[in-house]
Amino acid sequence: MKKHRIFAIAFALILSTGLSAQVNVTTRSYDNRRSGANQKETTLTLANVASNFGKLYTIPLDGEAYAQPLYVSNLTVNGAKHNVVYVATMNGSVYAFDADNAAPLWHVRYGTPIVTSEVQSVKNPNIDSTSPTGILSTPVIDLTTNAMYYVHGNETKSGTTSTYGFTLEKIDITTGNKLQNMVAVTGSYQTADLTTPLVFSPQTHNQRSSLALANGNVYFAFASHNDAGVYHGWVFAYSESTMNQVAVYSDTTIGETGGIWQAGSAPAIDENGNIYYSTGNGSFGLTANGLVQTGNSFIKLSPTLQLLDYFTPYNSAAMNAVDEDLGASGILLIPDPNNSAVTKYALGGGKGGVLYLTDVNNMGEFNTSYDNVLQKFQAIFGSGTSHIHGTPVYISDPAYGPTVYVWGENDVLRMFTFNAATGLMNTTPHATSSVTAPATHANSAMPGGFLCLSANGTTNRIIWASTPYKASAVEESVQGVLYAMNSTTMQILWTDKTNDARDEVGLFAKNVPPVVANGKLYVVNFGPLGTQTATGQLLIYGLLP
């Protein structure tokens, strides 16, 4: 009896310790600067990840997951406290699971996702997803109201005719119930260049980049369905409280394309509530009325989506000609080394493998002969293509100061530090990984590595990465691989391939970074190896019993 009582007390202490943790992941890449870093990880260390880490749970989903998992600590659900992990699928579902034991808490599915794959302007039949077009981007959570916001595609059939649309949803994270009625996403944009307003068409647009919260609003953006049809880049702002539309912005009003993809990354948002996006190939430059077309650009928008500043590469026309999107990845905001509360830099890169470092107060605009930025350099040296799709990850390293990690396709993971004297990045990486993404080179090996970083303050800093294993994921589902690496030396601490039978990650989930929270790693996939059905999985890794 005494042994049983001691065990019960120990178990209760363990349970209560887990539930008392307050690490929350409510948005893509942890925070609005998109740092990709969790610096409050007290359980996972370099030593125990290297010696005693593996897969704990595999949870089936009803569709592929392009959305990053989200995580809320110590939340009351169904009358009990839980750490909760959330995941959304292309089949339009949102799930809540106990993050420690994988028990299902609730599951909802509102609307009917787009499934008409034979309609080119809606969904290209050769696109790499076999799922419907339901929830493609990562939702966002407001813990002050326990509300989750997400956008999903809808298809309504009347006989042989289909109509298409997108809906903004607001649900309760404790129950999955709707907090307000869904809102159909519509909009128009008027400028001095247009005789009639530009009208948003859901038929030719798709909601790619993840959602974000700031200024009492929820922000989200659109690109296209696999470059099909006539489309533009669109940004929308809706009030969190009323769900009314607050503002709209379009980046190529009298031009074309300029879709906002960012490989699923959310907009970066500074301490003043300004919004930063990186746009895809499209029209750029000044119009006859002195207005700006901002395809293939970094853009800085006010909380009400007024264009405040921008940067367009001087060779943007040449980039457009070869589909070399600047907006292939998202923007990382980097704080002032002397004042972490103030944003100083906006960093990003795209399909050219070049990183551009801009001043958030003077982004550089457009010049026909040079790039008026603080710094640009070739950061990725892949064999074949050198695209950057994964938004760089940032941490202030105690030994090296501001530090950035980026993993382009056909290349190694690279760690770049800053030069304290110049305030610019050292273009020679401090360290690189011993493996490439994918592990064998190909002419095209999209999309490279997607990263997050865990640390306990200044100690036990670990880079976690998800990449394709041995083949390109550009137009098909392929095997994935997970890595945990020492963030300073790039030494591999753990990979799912060491004990494949236990830890295999399955089919690589394109454009989705892993998430570390409270001692566990959360990863989604496109299904187990060998399956071609549109079903994914949520995998939970942690310290083994």
C-alpha positions as a printed NumPy array, in Angstrom:
array([[  0.   ,   0.   ,   0.   ],
       [  2.844,   2.376,   0.868],
       [  4.483,   1.844,  -2.535],
       [  1.178,   2.486,  -4.292],
       [  0.695,   5.709,  -2.324],
       [  4.213,   6.929,  -3.165],
       [  3.586,   6.167,  -6.849],
       [  0.269,   8.024,  -6.782],
       [  1.879,  11.064,  -5.161],
       [  4.736,  11.018,  -7.656],
       [  2.319,  10.707, -10.571],
       [  0.223,  13.583,  -9.24 ],
       [  3.326,  15.749,  -8.906],
       [  4.407,  14.937, -12.448],
       [  0.923,  15.677, -13.778],
       [  0.633,  18.922, -11.877],
       [  4.11 ,  20.02 , -13.001],
       [  3.167,  19.42 , -16.631],
       [ -0.091,  21.31 , -16.33 ],
       [  1.465,  24.249, -14.486],
       [  3.76 ,  25.075, -17.394],
       [  2.745,  28.204, -19.23 ],
       [  4.31 ,  27.84 , -22.66 ],
       [  1.69 ,  28.635, -25.288],
       [  2.006,  28.474, -29.072],
       [ -0.911,  30.512, -30.369],
       [  0.462,  31.601, -33.737],
       [  2.71 ,  30.377, -36.536],
       [  6.418,  30.348, -35.547],
       [  5.703,  31.185, -31.878],
       [  5.415,  34.988, -32.024],
       [  4.505,  37.919, -34.238],
       [  8.129,  38.563, -35.169],
       [  8.15 ,  34.952, -36.496],
       [ 11.308,  34.13 , -34.518],
       [ 10.548,  30.396, -34.572],
       [ 12.051,  30.115, -31.07 ],
       [ 10.715,  28.794, -27.758],
       [ 13.195,  29.885, -25.068],
       [ 11.199,  28.461, -22.144],
       [ 11.797,  24.766, -22.788],
       [ 12.863,  23.336, -19.413],
       [ 12.528,  19.602, -20.112],
       [ 14.397,  18.819, -23.324],
       [ 18.186,  19.044, -23.141],
       [ 21.024,  18.281, -25.513],
       [ 21.794,  15.176, -23.46 ],
       [ 18.355,  13.63 , -23.061],
       [ 17.319,  14.289, -26.67 ],
       [ 20.487,  12.52 , -27.812],
       [ 19.929,   9.536, -25.504],
       [ 16.247,   9.005, -24.765],
       [ 13.923,  10.668, -27.282],
       [ 11.366,   9.153, -29.642],
       [  7.794,   8.873, -30.862],
       [  5.11 ,   8.551, -28.205],
       [  1.818,   8.839, -30.119],
       [  0.446,   8.719, -33.666],
       [ -2.98 ,  10.296, -34.143],
       [ -4.929,   9.891, -37.428],
       [ -6.524,  12.956, -39.03 ],
       [ -9.173,  13.238, -41.746],
       [ -6.975,  15.135, -44.226],
       [ -3.516,  16.436, -44.988],
       [ -2.291,  19.092, -42.55 ],
       [ -0.563,  22.164, -43.978],
       [ -1.332,  24.038, -40.748],
       [  1.277,  24.164, -37.983],
       [  0.033,  22.676, -34.685],
       [ -0.895,  25.18 , -31.963],
       [ -0.596,  24.601, -28.211],
       [ -2.266,  25.98 , -25.077],
       [ -1.194,  25.082, -21.541],
       [ -3.356,  24.382, -18.514],
       [ -6.72 ,  24.896, -20.217],
       [-10.026,  23.676, -18.804],
       [-11.703,  21.408, -21.37 ],
       [-14.59 ,  19.058, -20.579],
       [-14.339,  19.953, -16.897],
       [-10.636,  19.128, -16.448],
       [ -7.282,  20.83 , -16.927],
       [ -5.315,  19.852, -20.017],
       [ -2.355,  20.925, -22.048],
       [ -3.993,  21.051, -25.469],
       [ -2.594,  20.674, -28.987],
       [ -4.693,  21.86 , -31.941],
       [ -4.394,  20.895, -35.575],
       [ -6.432,  21.792, -38.694],
       [ -6.776,  19.822, -41.928],
       [ -7.445,  20.34 , -45.608],
       [-10.711,  18.491, -45.075],
       [-11.923,  21.488, -43.092],
       [-11.569,  19.934, -39.624],
       [-10.14 ,  21.362, -36.412],
       [ -9.067,  18.909, -33.684],
       [ -8.143,  19.383, -30.033],
       [ -6.125,  16.636, -28.299],
       [ -4.604,  16.295, -24.874],
       [ -1.012,  17.256, -25.635],
       [  0.453,  14.792, -23.112],
       [ -1.537,  11.587, -23.651],
       [ -3.11 ,  12.168, -27.116],
       [ -6.662,  11.758, -25.851],
       [ -9.224,  13.4  , -28.178],
       [-10.975,  16.397, -26.598],
       [-13.132,  17.665, -29.458],
       [-13.392,  17.747, -33.253],
       [-15.409,  20.141, -35.429],
       [-15.884,  20.624, -39.151],
       [-17.82 ,  23.611, -40.494],
       [-18.562,  24.084, -44.175],
       [-17.835,  21.914, -47.208],
       [-14.29 ,  22.199, -48.611],
       [-13.557,  22.717, -52.304],
       [-13.181,  19.349, -54.049],
       [-13.665,  20.139, -57.762],
       [-10.127,  19.34 , -58.878],
       [-10.963,  19.269, -62.603],
       [-11.627,  23.033, -62.617],
       [ -8.211,  24.52 , -63.382],
       [ -9.019,  27.968, -62.049],
       [-10.06 ,  26.502, -58.718],
       [ -7.563,  23.723, -58.185],
       [ -4.919,  22.492, -60.588],
       [ -5.234,  18.696, -60.947],
       [ -1.424,  18.362, -60.865],
       [ -0.96 ,  20.223, -57.58 ],
       [  0.82 ,  18.293, -54.87 ],
       [ -2.187,  18.008, -52.545],
       [ -4.705,  15.209, -52.91 ],
       [ -6.924,  16.708, -50.218],
       [ -9.832,  19.064, -50.718],
       [ -9.147,  22.765, -50.222],
       [-10.344,  23.246, -46.668],
       [ -8.06 ,  24.813, -44.04 ],
       [ -4.706,  25.422, -45.711],
       [ -3.098,  28.003, -43.404],
       [ -2.351,  27.971, -39.683],
       [ -5.129,  29.379, -37.465],
       [ -4.417,  31.879, -34.692],
       [ -5.597,  31.917, -31.064],
       [ -6.471,  34.823, -28.761],
       [ -6.057,  33.62 , -25.172],
       [ -7.814,  36.675, -23.739],
       [-11.082,  35.431, -25.252],
       [-10.245,  31.735, -25.802],
       [-11.048,  32.275, -29.471],
       [ -9.493,  30.6  , -32.518],
       [ -9.733,  32.212, -35.955],
       [ -9.234,  30.373, -39.232],
       [-10.206,  30.568, -42.904],
       [-11.527,  27.625, -44.91 ],
       [-12.58 ,  27.065, -48.507],
       [-16.191,  26.229, -49.371],
       [-17.833,  24.621, -52.368],
       [-21.597,  24.718, -52.842],
       [-23.181,  22.523, -55.512],
       [-26.46 ,  23.13 , -57.301],
       [-26.932,  20.332, -59.778],
       [-23.804,  20.316, -61.927],
       [-22.882,  23.9  , -61.008],
       [-20.463,  24.738, -58.201],
       [-19.828,  28.047, -56.494],
       [-16.744,  28.728, -54.413],
       [-15.916,  30.926, -51.475],
       [-13.854,  31.382, -48.333],
       [-15.14 ,  31.766, -44.801],
       [-13.635,  33.303, -41.673],
       [-14.542,  31.278, -38.57 ],
       [-14.306,  32.138, -34.862],
       [-14.574,  29.193, -32.468],
       [-14.135,  28.517, -28.75 ],
       [-10.849,  26.682, -28.042],
       [-12.419,  24.876, -25.052],
       [-15.344,  23.355, -26.971],
       [-14.931,  23.933, -30.711],
       [-18.297,  25.679, -30.739],
       [-18.79 ,  28.765, -32.883],
       [-18.446,  32.018, -30.989],
       [-19.967,  34.026, -33.823],
       [-21.531,  33.264, -37.158],
       [-19.114,  32.587, -39.999],
       [-18.227,  35.478, -42.293],
       [-17.908,  35.105, -46.059],
       [-14.657,  36.71 , -47.231],
       [-15.458,  39.33 , -49.853],
       [-13.851,  42.608, -50.803],
       [-13.016,  45.261, -53.341],
       [-10.162,  47.732, -53.634],
       [-10.275,  51.176, -55.217],
       [ -7.315,  53.374, -56.15 ],
       [ -6.817,  56.362, -58.438],
       [ -5.515,  53.951, -61.084],
       [ -8.834,  52.122, -61.371],
       [-11.978,  53.348, -63.082],
       [-13.931,  50.625, -61.266],
       [-12.941,  48.817, -58.076],
       [-10.92 ,  45.629, -58.234],
       [-13.153,  42.855, -56.878],
       [-11.841,  39.83 , -54.978],
       [-12.673,  36.557, -56.762],
       [-12.604,  33.362, -54.649],
       [-12.695,  31.37 , -57.91 ],
       [ -9.06 ,  32.208, -58.648],
       [ -7.594,  32.802, -55.174],
       [ -6.411,  30.596, -52.331],
       [ -5.663,  31.432, -48.713],
       [ -2.026,  30.422, -48.307],
       [ -0.203,  32.424, -45.603],
       [ -1.181,  31.916, -41.958],
       [ -3.397,  34.186, -39.875],
       [ -2.193,  36.78 , -37.361],
       [ -3.677,  38.942, -34.594],
       [ -2.803,  42.57 , -33.832],
       [ -4.545,  45.887, -33.23 ],
       [ -7.775,  44.092, -32.308],
       [ -7.904,  42.612, -35.818],
       [ -7.283,  39.3  , -37.509],
       [ -5.134,  39.552, -40.667],
       [ -4.868,  37.076, -43.546],
       [ -3.847,  37.099, -47.193],
       [ -4.443,  35.324, -50.508],
       [ -2.461,  34.069, -53.477],
       [ -3.773,  31.722, -56.178],
       [ -4.576,  28.089, -56.887],
       [ -1.215,  26.974, -58.277],
       [ -0.71 ,  30.09 , -60.456],
       [ -3.935,  29.393, -62.382],
       [ -6.232,  32.13 , -63.672],
       [ -6.089,  35.902, -63.169],
       [ -5.194,  36.724, -59.586],
       [ -3.593,  39.344, -57.311],
       [ -2.171,  39.51 , -53.822],
       [ -4.889,  40.407, -51.311],
       [ -4.676,  41.255, -47.596],
       [ -7.754,  41.445, -45.361],
       [ -8.297,  42.775, -41.841],
       [-11.393,  41.833, -39.829],
       [-12.308,  42.992, -36.335],
       [-11.817,  40.287, -33.725],
       [-14.81 ,  41.415, -31.709],
       [-17.399,  42.175, -34.386],
       [-16.032,  40.071, -37.281],
       [-16.7  ,  43.063, -39.526],
       [-14.251,  43.89 , -42.292],
       [-11.875,  46.706, -41.275],
       [ -9.592,  47.117, -44.299],
       [ -8.444,  45.583, -47.592],
       [ -5.21 ,  45.894, -49.579],
       [ -4.257,  44.588, -53.029],
       [ -0.682,  44.704, -54.283],
       [ -1.132,  44.636, -58.093],
       [ -4.29 ,  46.607, -58.751],
       [ -3.679,  47.49 , -62.418],
       [ -1.188,  44.696, -62.979],
       [ -1.303,  41.005, -62.261],
       [ -0.245,  38.227, -59.878],
       [  1.786,  39.261, -56.806],
       [  0.228,  36.48 , -54.746],
       [  1.082,  36.247, -51.043],
       [  2.315,  32.698, -50.44 ],
       [  5.205,  32.832, -47.93 ],
       [  5.213,  28.989, -47.82 ],
       [  2.474,  29.269, -45.215],
       [  4.238,  31.747, -42.937],
       [  2.129,  34.406, -41.231],
       [  2.799,  38.141, -41.618],
       [  5.384,  39.562, -39.252],
       [  4.055,  42.312, -36.986],
       [  6.138,  44.895, -35.129],
       [  5.537,  46.519, -31.746],
       [  3.595,  49.349, -33.42 ],
       [  1.153,  46.95 , -35.037],
       [  2.557,  47.367, -38.556],
       [  2.182,  44.357, -40.866],
       [  4.994,  42.894, -43.025],
       [  4.473,  40.546, -45.965],
       [  6.703,  39.233, -48.73 ],
       [  4.888,  39.048, -52.082],
       [  5.3  ,  36.722, -55.032],
       [  6.293,  37.463, -58.616],
       [  4.083,  40.125, -60.176],
       [  3.751,  43.713, -61.367],
       [  5.906,  46.28 , -59.582],
       [  6.914,  49.944, -59.726],
       [  5.137,  53.298, -59.861],
       [  1.989,  53.822, -61.908],
       [  1.066,  56.946, -63.878],
       [ -0.733,  58.242, -60.778],
       [  2.32 ,  57.725, -58.584],
       [  0.886,  54.691, -56.826],
       [  2.955,  51.581, -56.207],
       [  2.505,  48.051, -57.543],
       [  4.235,  45.783, -55.023],
       [  4.564,  42.37 , -56.63 ],
       [  7.849,  40.631, -55.794],
       [  8.406,  42.899, -52.799],
       [  8.656,  43.236, -49.054],
       [  5.745,  45.42 , -47.953],
       [  5.071,  47.26 , -44.695],
       [  1.396,  48.018, -44.064],
       [ -0.224,  50.105, -41.348],
       [ -2.77 ,  48.504, -38.984],
       [ -5.443,  49.71 , -41.453],
       [ -3.502,  48.253, -44.414],
       [ -2.126,  51.473, -45.861],
       [  1.181,  50.971, -47.663],
       [  3.862,  52.591, -45.47 ],
       [  7.059,  51.322, -47.074],
       [  8.361,  48.614, -49.38 ],
       [ 11.4  ,  47.043, -51.012],
       [ 11.499,  45.633, -54.552],
       [ 14.737,  44.118, -55.949],
       [ 16.251,  46.076, -58.849],
       [ 16.256,  42.906, -60.994],
       [ 12.632,  42.09 , -60.26 ],
       [ 11.741,  41.882, -63.979],
       [ 14.368,  39.188, -64.494],
       [ 13.137,  37.393, -61.37 ],
       [  9.57 ,  37.492, -62.702],
       [ 10.676,  36.024, -66.031],
       [ 11.962,  32.844, -64.363],
       [  9.334,  32.572, -61.593],
       [ 11.891,  33.514, -58.936],
       [  9.481,  34.705, -56.255],
       [ 10.81 ,  36.896, -53.488],
       [  7.699,  35.857, -51.55 ],
       [  8.577,  32.152, -51.479],
       [  9.212,  32.533, -47.739],
       [  8.055,  34.887, -45.015],
       [  9.645,  37.839, -43.245],
       [ 11.545,  37.615, -39.954],
       [ 11.684,  40.736, -37.781],
       [ 14.894,  41.137, -35.772],
       [ 15.138,  43.391, -32.698],
       [ 17.707,  46.086, -32.057],
       [ 20.672,  44.351, -30.331],
       [ 20.689,  47.201, -27.811],
       [ 16.94 ,  47.225, -27.158],
       [ 15.025,  44.003, -27.671],
       [ 11.671,  45.826, -27.441],
       [ 12.36 ,  47.716, -30.671],
       [ 12.316,  46.11 , -34.117],
       [ 15.301,  47.091, -36.264],
       [ 15.539,  44.702, -39.219],
       [ 13.258,  42.873, -41.628],
       [ 14.981,  39.812, -43.121],
       [ 13.751,  37.559, -45.892],
       [ 14.667,  35.66 , -49.013],
       [ 13.053,  33.71 , -51.814],
       [ 13.738,  31.456, -54.75 ],
       [ 17.039,  33.115, -55.607],
       [ 18.585,  31.939, -52.335],
       [ 19.526,  35.546, -51.518],
       [ 18.89 ,  37.041, -48.077],
       [ 17.891,  40.715, -47.967],
       [ 18.374,  42.647, -44.719],
       [ 16.337,  45.85 , -44.623],
       [ 15.823,  48.657, -42.124],
       [ 12.175,  48.619, -41.016],
       [ 12.22 ,  52.432, -41.035],
       [ 13.725,  52.67 , -44.529],
       [ 13.109,  49.5  , -46.487],
       [ 14.653,  50.762, -49.726],
       [ 11.716,  50.985, -52.186],
       [ 12.736,  50.369, -55.848],
       [ 15.775,  51.491, -57.791],
       [ 16.447,  50.467, -61.382],
       [ 20.164,  49.815, -60.916],
       [ 20.82 ,  48.651, -57.352],
       [ 19.137,  47.374, -54.188],
       [ 18.922,  50.107, -51.58 ],
       [ 18.987,  47.755, -48.6  ],
       [ 21.316,  47.375, -45.64 ],
       [ 22.687,  44.106, -46.959],
       [ 22.088,  41.319, -49.446],
       [ 24.098,  38.186, -50.052],
       [ 23.822,  34.709, -51.525],
       [ 22.947,  32.561, -48.527],
       [ 21.982,  29.272, -50.209],
       [ 24.273,  27.328, -52.529],
       [ 22.185,  24.363, -53.598],
       [ 23.113,  21.974, -56.373],
       [ 20.392,  22.924, -58.846],
       [ 17.785,  25.227, -57.339],
       [ 18.59 ,  27.265, -54.222],
       [ 15.157,  28.34 , -53.04 ],
       [ 14.388,  29.586, -49.546],
       [ 10.893,  28.526, -48.453],
       [ 11.275,  28.153, -44.708],
       [ 11.259,  31.552, -42.966],
       [ 14.593,  32.039, -41.136],
       [ 14.684,  31.383, -37.376],
       [ 16.219,  33.843, -34.89 ],
       [ 17.706,  33.778, -31.408],
       [ 20.073,  36.041, -29.486],
       [ 22.857,  33.596, -28.689],
       [ 24.739,  34.265, -25.422],
       [ 28.081,  33.628, -27.127],
       [ 27.48 ,  34.936, -30.646],
       [ 24.776,  37.579, -30.285],
       [ 21.98 ,  37.865, -32.883],
       [ 21.895,  34.582, -34.803],
       [ 19.844,  33.443, -37.8  ],
       [ 19.277,  29.921, -39.136],
       [ 18.059,  29.128, -42.643],
       [ 17.808,  25.86 , -44.586],
       [ 17.341,  26.222, -48.332],
       [ 16.672,  23.409, -50.761],
       [ 19.553,  21.306, -52.084],
       [ 21.697,  22.767, -49.319],
       [ 22.857,  22.412, -45.736],
       [ 21.371,  24.139, -42.703],
       [ 23.323,  27.359, -42.168],
       [ 23.896,  29.413, -39.012],
       [ 24.647,  33.105, -39.598],
       [ 25.77 ,  35.541, -36.926],
       [ 25.953,  39.348, -36.899],
       [ 29.073,  41.478, -36.829],
       [ 28.814,  43.662, -33.74 ],
       [ 30.951,  46.422, -35.279],
       [ 28.964,  46.814, -38.522],
       [ 25.546,  45.671, -37.353],
       [ 25.342,  43.473, -40.468],
       [ 25.351,  39.722, -40.967],
       [ 28.543,  37.748, -41.388],
       [ 28.118,  36.218, -44.831],
       [ 30.255,  33.192, -43.996],
       [ 28.17 ,  30.837, -41.845],
       [ 29.43 ,  30.148, -38.331],
       [ 28.361,  26.507, -38.697],
       [ 26.603,  24.228, -41.191],
       [ 24.926,  20.85 , -40.924],
       [ 26.411,  17.611, -42.218],
       [ 23.215,  16.753, -44.12 ],
       [ 21.423,  18.451, -46.98 ],
       [ 17.714,  18.927, -47.618],
       [ 16.95 ,  16.47 , -49.096],
       [ 19.747,  14.042, -48.301],
       [ 20.414,  13.336, -51.982],
       [ 20.721,  16.193, -54.465],
       [ 18.279,  16.74 , -57.305],
       [ 17.761,  19.556, -59.776],
       [ 14.661,  20.618, -57.858],
       [ 14.285,  19.616, -54.244],
       [ 11.517,  21.765, -52.845],
       [ 11.006,  23.02 , -50.305],
       [ 14.113,  22.7  , -48.096],
       [ 13.978,  22.692, -44.311],
       [ 11.368,  24.089, -41.926],
       [ 12.721,  24.97 , -38.514],
       [ 12.029,  25.789, -34.917],
       [ 14.397,  26.293, -31.993],
       [ 14.01 ,  25.309, -28.355],
       [ 16.105,  26.552, -25.435],
       [ 15.999,  26.994, -21.693],
       [ 17.019,  30.634, -21.688],
       [ 20.664,  30.556, -22.737],
       [ 21.159,  26.799, -22.351],
       [ 20.211,  23.623, -24.209],
       [ 19.597,  25.341, -27.519],
       [ 18.338,  22.811, -30.067],
       [ 17.396,  23.323, -33.719],
       [ 14.535,  21.089, -34.868],
       [ 14.022,  20.57 , -38.59 ],
       [ 11.562,  18.878, -40.929],
       [ 12.688,  18.268, -44.519],
       [ 12.069,  15.844, -47.382],
       [ 14.321,  12.812, -46.969],
       [ 15.528,  11.729, -50.409],
       [ 13.251,  13.317, -53.012],
       [ 11.639,  16.581, -54.002],
       [  8.192,  17.359, -52.617],
       [  7.401,  19.876, -55.348],
       [  4.556,  17.875, -56.941],
       [  4.199,  14.693, -54.928],
       [  4.11 ,  13.384, -51.384],
       [  7.49 ,  11.985, -50.323],
       [  9.092,  10.563, -47.21 ],
       [ 10.112,  13.121, -44.618],
       [ 12.896,  13.252, -42.058],
       [ 13.184,  14.97 , -38.677],
       [ 16.39 ,  16.241, -37.098],
       [ 17.356,  17.641, -33.716],
       [ 20.718,  19.414, -33.818],
       [ 22.994,  21.262, -31.437],
       [ 22.286,  24.857, -32.458],
       [ 25.94 ,  25.906, -32.227],
       [ 27.829,  22.963, -33.732],
       [ 25.052,  21.508, -35.939],
       [ 25.881,  18.075, -34.523],
       [ 22.893,  15.758, -35.032],
       [ 21.486,  14.779, -31.652],
       [ 18.572,  12.715, -32.93 ],
       [ 16.771,  11.803, -36.154],
       [ 13.685,   9.691, -36.713],
       [ 15.729,   7.469, -39.063],
       [ 17.967,   6.113, -36.282],
       [ 15.119,   3.979, -34.943],
       [ 12.908,   3.99 , -37.991],
       [ 10.497,   1.323, -36.806],
       [  9.589,   3.397, -33.759],
       [ 10.093,   7.014, -34.839],
       [  9.357,   7.218, -38.604],
       [  7.7  ,  10.564, -39.434],
       [  5.913,   9.349, -42.574],
       [  5.072,  11.498, -45.588],
       [  6.605,  14.97 , -45.369],
       [  4.12 ,  17.747, -44.564],
       [  5.101,  20.452, -47.015],
       [  5.816,  23.917, -45.577],
       [  5.013,  23.029, -41.945],
       [  7.562,  23.699, -39.171],
       [  7.67 ,  21.406, -36.132],
       [  6.636,  22.763, -32.733],
       [  8.296,  22.182, -29.353],
       [  6.329,  22.908, -26.173],
       [  6.649,  21.644, -22.597],
       [  8.976,  18.757, -23.312],
       [  7.376,  17.437, -26.484],
       [  7.766,  17.801, -30.245],
       [  4.577,  18.089, -32.327],
       [  4.728,  17.268, -36.04 ],
       [  2.097,  16.723, -38.726],
       [  2.457,  14.619, -41.855],
       [  0.57 ,  13.775, -45.037],
       [  0.032,  10.196, -43.866],
       [  2.078,   7.046, -43.214],
       [  4.503,   5.759, -45.824],
       [  2.845,   3.827, -48.625],
       [ -0.504,   5.617, -48.501],
       [ -1.886,   7.766, -51.295],
       [ -5.091,   8.746, -49.53 ],
       [ -5.685,  12.294, -48.384],
       [ -5.275,  11.558, -44.686],
       [ -2.624,  12.985, -42.421],
       [ -1.413,  12.328, -38.895],
       [ -0.385,  14.276, -35.816],
       [  2.76 ,  12.806, -34.242],
       [  3.883,  13.478, -30.677],
       [  7.534,  12.892, -29.749],
       [  9.142,  13.204, -26.335],
       [ 11.316,  11.564, -23.71 ],
       [ 10.735,   7.824, -23.703],
       [  9.412,   6.043, -20.59 ]])
